[in-house]
Amino acid sequence: MTSAVEPGNDRPVMRVAVVVGASAAGLSAADGLREGGFEGSIVVLGDEHHQPYDRPTLSKTLLASQGPPELHALRTPERLAKAGIELVLGRRAVGLDVDRHYVVTDHGDAIPWDAVVIATGSRPRTLITGEGERLPVLRTPEDLTVLRRAAARYGEVTLVGAGLIGLEIAANISGHKVAVTLINDLDLPLRRLVGEPVAEAVRDLHQAHGIDMKLGVTVTAITGRAGSYAVHLSDGSVHRTGFVVVGVGVDANDEWLLGSGVDLDDGVVVDSAGRTNIPGVWATGDVARITHPLLPGTPRVEHWTHAIEHGRHVGLNLARGTTEPYTRAPYFWTEQYGRRFHNYGRVRPEDEGLVVEGTVGADEYLVLYGAGGEFHAVVSCGCVASLRGYRKILERGGSWADALALASTKNPDLVVPAPTS
């Protein structure tokens, strides 16, 4: 189909917007479209049969709870109906026709669009045993059920990967009186995300709660079956366990776009506004490889808050015909053993950390990260009241000196070390 052109305006008239992905990012994009004044049809496609739900709770409150898991709906049917958003579930996109403007699904549907927002997210990588079994991950409610049943049956769980998902599983499943072993290739979990001082505190916190951490080793092979796995490690040792869960990162759900002409690079490449290289095609959430003033390169940001904020931003731009750049500071949080960690910005390998509030390892503390006079990130355990000021500095492109000035108002006794050469 070809979009009509508004008289006296070379901008195509947008009557139908299709959002591919009933995710936090996709639904936020739909909300942004309505908020921005779009009055046409909005169709949201989701490949799962569940009503859209809050996925992060799977590794947080739902895993920690004892009763049957109750999914937290992202949008009620009533809210979607009031906004005039059509939700089509159980339909997986398998192709995008950018010439005739169709989204093609695995059911043979050809859904027309004047604009499309790609919000298909990502999927967990997994490992395959020597016997050809694909090991479980935690991504869906069905995965949660498998994990809880296995933990109850075997009384032990081994986690491969100590990223956010692995650490949250360890913290929450251990509350079910389950023995937990965590294997990670880095010597400190989350070192790249939260920096060395906080990563050390996270390691110590898990060990204090009885987690057996095998750090600085990689898995070379896994053999056996549920109830009797042998995990072979790079140091020559063999770890035996009843159940294995994998948390070694994710891959973008972008293969359905191959051959479409949309620029891909382990994700959908977009500009600072959220546009792809194809007119009328936008992308948001985990699947989007973005341009951002606070992030080096063009990374994918795989965090829930980013999905919400970037999705809304894309929807607003699309509805209003604007190309406003997205500049909100990337943010994530994680709760482990009752302590909530926060991160704004992005810690970089060259950064030095400076503790400006509290003591690392205590109940509350705050660490600033930067290098070469630049302020890159703030990471805290608690200290919520302080975070807003540092976020504002990050978002206006403030310097390390600006961050230190704010820190000094909160801690007049702060001693700032001389910069290293």
C-alpha positions in Angstrom: 0.0 0.0 0.0 1.1 3.6 -0.5 0.4 6.3 2.1 -1.6 9.4 1.0 0.1 12.8 1.1 -1.5 15.6 3.1 -2.4 18.6 0.9 0.2 21.3 1.1 2.5 19.0 3.1 5.0 16.5 1.7 4.6 14.3 4.9 2.6 11.1 4.3 -0.7 10.9 6.1 -0.3 8.2 8.8 -3.5 6.2 9.2 -2.2 2.9 10.6 0.7 2.3 12.9 1.8 -1.2 13.6 3.9 -2.0 16.7 5.7 -5.3 16.4 6.2 -6.5 20.0 3.8 -6.5 22.9 6.7 -5.6 25.2 7.2 -2.7 27.7 8.9 -0.8 24.8 6.2 -1.6 22.3 3.3 -0.7 24.5 5.1 2.5 25.6 5.5 3.4 21.9 1.7 2.9 21.4 1.1 5.1 24.5 3.4 7.8 23.0 1.6 7.7 19.7 -1.7 8.5 21.5 -0.1 11.0 23.8 1.4 12.7 20.7 -2.0 13.2 19.1 -2.1 10.3 16.7 -5.8 9.4 16.0 -5.4 6.6 13.5 -5.3 2.8 14.1 -2.7 1.3 16.4 -2.1 -2.5 16.1 0.3 -4.2 18.6 1.5 -7.7 17.7 2.7 -10.1 20.4 4.2 -13.5 19.8 3.2 -14.9 23.3 -0.4 -15.9 24.2 -0.2 -14.2 27.6 -1.6 -10.7 28.1 1.5 -8.4 28.2 3.2 -8.8 31.6 6.0 -7.2 33.6 8.9 -9.5 32.7 11.5 -8.3 35.3 9.3 -9.6 38.1 10.0 -13.2 37.0 13.5 -13.0 38.5 12.6 -10.7 41.4 9.3 -10.9 43.4 7.7 -13.9 41.5 10.8 -16.1 42.0 11.1 -15.1 45.6 7.4 -15.7 46.4 6.1 -19.0 47.7 2.7 -19.2 46.2 1.5 -19.6 42.5 3.0 -16.8 40.5 0.6 -14.0 39.5 1.8 -12.0 36.5 1.6 -8.3 36.7 -0.2 -7.0 33.6 1.5 -4.1 31.7 -1.8 -3.0 30.3 -5.3 -4.1 31.2 -7.7 -4.9 28.3 -9.9 -2.0 29.5 -7.0 0.5 29.3 -6.1 -0.8 25.8 -9.7 -0.5 24.6 -10.0 3.1 26.0 -6.8 4.1 24.1 -8.1 2.4 21.0 -5.1 0.1 20.8 -5.7 -3.3 19.1 -3.7 -6.1 20.7 -3.1 -9.2 18.6 -1.5 -12.0 20.5 0.0 -15.3 19.4 1.3 -13.7 16.2 5.1 -13.7 15.5 6.4 -11.4 12.8 8.4 -13.3 10.2 8.9 -10.5 7.6 8.7 -6.8 6.8 7.8 -5.7 3.3 9.0 -2.1 3.1 7.9 -1.6 -0.5 4.2 -2.7 -0.1 4.1 -1.8 3.6 3.2 -5.1 5.2 4.2 -6.9 8.3 4.0 -10.7 7.7 3.3 -13.1 10.5 3.8 -16.8 11.1 0.0 -17.2 10.6 0.2 -15.9 7.1 -1.2 -12.5 7.9 -0.1 -9.5 5.9 -0.8 -6.5 8.1 -0.7 -3.1 6.3 1.1 -0.1 7.9 1.9 3.5 7.2 4.4 3.4 10.0 5.9 0.5 12.0 7.7 0.4 15.3 10.0 -2.6 15.8 10.0 -3.6 19.5 10.7 -7.3 19.3 13.2 -7.2 22.1 15.8 -10.0 22.7 16.1 -13.6 23.6 18.4 -15.3 26.1 21.4 -17.2 24.8 21.6 -20.7 26.0 24.0 -23.6 26.2 23.6 -27.1 24.8 24.8 -30.2 26.6 27.0 -32.9 25.1 23.8 -35.0 24.7 22.1 -32.2 22.7 19.8 -30.8 25.4 19.2 -27.1 25.3 19.5 -25.9 28.9 16.8 -23.7 30.5 16.8 -20.0 30.9 14.5 -17.6 32.7 12.5 -15.5 30.3 8.8 -16.6 30.4 6.3 -17.7 33.0 6.7 -21.2 31.8 10.5 -21.0 32.4 9.7 -19.8 36.0 7.6 -22.8 36.6 10.3 -25.2 35.4 12.9 -23.5 37.6 10.8 -23.5 40.8 9.8 -27.2 40.3 13.4 -28.2 39.6 14.7 -26.3 42.7 12.1 -28.1 44.8 12.9 -31.5 43.3 16.7 -31.4 43.4 17.3 -28.9 46.2 20.2 -27.3 44.3 20.6 -25.0 41.3 23.7 -24.1 39.3 23.7 -20.8 37.5 26.0 -20.2 34.5 26.5 -16.4 34.3 26.6 -13.7 37.0 25.0 -10.9 35.2 21.9 -9.2 36.6 19.6 -12.1 35.8 21.9 -14.7 37.3 22.5 -12.7 40.5 18.8 -12.1 40.9 18.0 -15.7 40.5 20.6 -16.6 43.0 19.3 -14.1 45.6 15.7 -15.1 45.2 15.9 -18.9 44.7 18.2 -19.3 47.7 15.3 -18.1 49.9 13.6 -21.4 49.0 16.3 -23.3 51.0 18.0 -24.2 47.7 21.8 -24.6 47.5 23.1 -22.3 44.8 26.3 -22.3 42.8 27.1 -19.5 40.5 29.7 -19.8 37.7 31.1 -16.7 35.9 34.0 -16.0 33.6 34.9 -12.6 35.3 36.5 -12.6 38.7 33.9 -10.1 39.9 30.2 -10.2 39.0 28.9 -7.1 37.3 32.3 -5.5 37.2 31.6 -4.0 33.7 28.2 -2.6 34.8 28.8 -1.2 38.3 32.6 -0.9 38.5 35.1 -2.7 40.8 34.2 -1.3 44.2 30.5 -2.1 44.0 31.2 -5.4 42.2 33.3 -6.5 45.2 30.4 -5.6 47.5 28.0 -7.6 45.4 30.3 -10.7 45.5 30.7 -10.4 49.2 26.9 -10.0 49.7 26.2 -13.2 47.8 28.9 -15.2 49.6 27.6 -14.0 53.0 24.3 -15.5 52.0 25.8 -18.9 51.3 26.1 -18.7 47.5 29.0 -20.8 46.2 30.7 -18.6 43.6 33.1 -20.1 41.1 34.6 -16.9 39.5 37.2 -16.4 36.8 36.4 -19.7 35.1 34.5 -20.6 31.9 32.3 -23.6 31.2 33.9 -25.8 28.6 31.3 -28.5 28.4 28.2 -29.8 30.2 27.2 -33.4 30.1 24.5 -35.5 31.8 20.8 -34.9 32.3 18.5 -33.2 34.9 19.4 -34.6 38.3 22.9 -35.5 37.3 24.8 -32.9 35.3 28.6 -32.6 35.1 29.8 -29.0 34.4 33.4 -29.0 33.1 35.3 -25.8 33.8 38.3 -24.2 32.3 40.5 -24.8 35.4 40.1 -28.5 34.9 37.6 -29.1 37.6 34.2 -30.7 37.3 31.2 -29.4 39.1 28.3 -31.8 39.6 24.8 -30.6 40.1 21.1 -31.5 39.8 20.0 -28.6 37.7 21.5 -25.9 35.5 20.1 -22.5 34.5 21.8 -20.3 31.9 22.1 -16.5 32.1 24.9 -15.6 29.6 23.4 -12.6 27.9 20.9 -12.1 25.1 20.6 -11.7 21.3 18.4 -9.3 19.5 15.3 -10.6 17.9 16.1 -9.1 14.5 16.4 -12.1 12.2 12.8 -11.6 10.9 14.1 -8.4 9.3 16.8 -10.1 7.2 16.4 -9.0 3.5 14.0 -6.2 4.4 16.6 -3.5 3.8 16.5 -2.3 7.4 20.0 -1.7 8.7 21.0 -4.5 11.2 24.0 -5.0 13.4 23.0 -7.5 16.1 20.0 -5.3 16.5 18.2 -2.6 14.5 20.4 0.5 14.0 18.5 3.7 14.7 19.4 7.4 14.9 19.1 9.5 18.0 15.4 10.0 17.4 14.7 6.2 16.9 14.4 6.1 13.1 15.9 3.3 11.0 17.3 3.9 7.5 13.9 3.0 6.0 11.3 5.9 6.0 8.4 5.1 8.3 10.3 2.4 10.2 11.4 3.0 13.8 12.7 0.8 16.6 12.9 0.8 20.3 13.8 -1.3 23.4 16.3 -4.1 23.6 16.3 -4.7 19.8 17.4 -1.1 19.0 21.0 -0.2 18.6 20.9 3.5 19.6 22.9 6.7 19.3 23.1 8.4 22.6 25.4 11.2 24.0 26.2 9.3 27.2 27.0 6.0 25.5 30.0 5.2 23.5 29.4 3.6 20.1 25.9 2.5 19.2 24.9 0.0 22.0 21.7 -1.9 22.7 20.4 -0.9 26.1 18.8 -3.9 27.7 17.0 -2.4 30.7 13.3 -2.1 31.6 13.3 1.6 32.3 15.0 2.4 29.0 12.4 0.4 27.2 9.6 2.4 28.8 11.2 5.8 28.3 12.7 5.2 24.8 9.5 3.6 23.6 7.4 6.6 24.7 9.9 8.9 23.1 9.7 7.1 19.7 5.9 7.1 19.8 5.9 10.9 20.5 8.3 11.6 17.7 6.3 9.4 15.3 3.0 11.0 16.2 4.3 14.6 16.0 6.5 14.2 13.0 9.5 15.3 15.0 13.0 14.0 15.3 13.9 15.0 18.9 17.0 13.1 20.1 16.7 10.8 23.0 19.0 11.9 25.9 17.6 10.4 29.1 20.4 8.8 31.2 20.3 5.0 31.0 19.1 3.5 34.3 18.7 0.1 35.9 18.1 -1.2 39.3 18.4 -4.6 40.9 17.3 -5.8 44.4 19.3 -8.5 46.1 18.8 -9.7 49.7 16.9 -6.6 50.5 19.5 -4.2 49.1 18.5 -2.1 46.1 21.3 -1.1 43.7 20.8 1.8 41.2 22.8 2.8 38.2 22.5 6.0 36.0 24.8 6.4 33.0 27.4 3.8 31.9 30.6 2.8 33.7 33.5 2.6 31.2 36.6 0.5 31.4 38.9 3.5 31.9 36.8 5.0 34.7 37.9 5.6 38.3 35.4 5.3 41.1 35.1 7.7 44.0 32.9 6.8 47.0 31.2 10.1 48.0 28.5 8.8 50.4 28.6 6.0 52.9 31.0 3.0 52.9 31.0 0.4 50.2 29.5 -2.8 51.6 27.3 -1.0 54.1 23.5 -0.7 53.8 23.8 2.6 51.8 26.6 4.1 49.7 27.1 6.0 46.5 30.0 5.9 44.0 30.8 8.3 41.1 32.6 7.1 38.0 34.5 9.2 35.4 37.7 9.7 33.6 39.6 12.6 31.9 37.3 15.2 33.5 34.2 13.5 32.3 31.4 12.2 34.5 30.0 8.9 33.2 28.0 7.2 35.8 26.6 7.1 39.4 26.1 3.7 41.1 24.5 3.4 44.6 23.1 1.0 47.1 20.2 3.0 48.5 20.9 6.7 48.7 17.8 7.3 46.5 17.5 11.0 47.5 20.9 11.8 46.0 20.4 10.1 42.6 18.2 12.8 41.0 20.9 15.5 41.1 23.5 13.3 39.5 21.0 12.2 36.8 20.4 15.8 35.9 24.2 16.4 35.7 24.6 13.4 33.3 21.7 14.5 31.1 22.9 18.0 30.7 26.4 16.8 29.8 27.9 18.0 33.1 31.6 17.4 34.0 33.3 15.4 36.7 33.9 18.7 38.5 30.1 19.3 38.4 29.5 15.9 40.0 32.1 16.6 42.7 30.6 19.9 43.5 27.2 18.3 44.1 28.9 15.6 46.2 30.6 18.2 48.3 27.3 19.8 49.2 26.1 16.5 50.6 29.4 15.6 52.2 31.4 18.7 53.2 34.2 16.4 54.5 34.7 14.7 51.2 38.4 14.3 50.2 38.9 14.2 46.5 42.1 12.3 45.5 44.4 13.9 42.9 43.8 12.6 39.4 46.1 9.8 38.3 48.3 10.5 35.3 
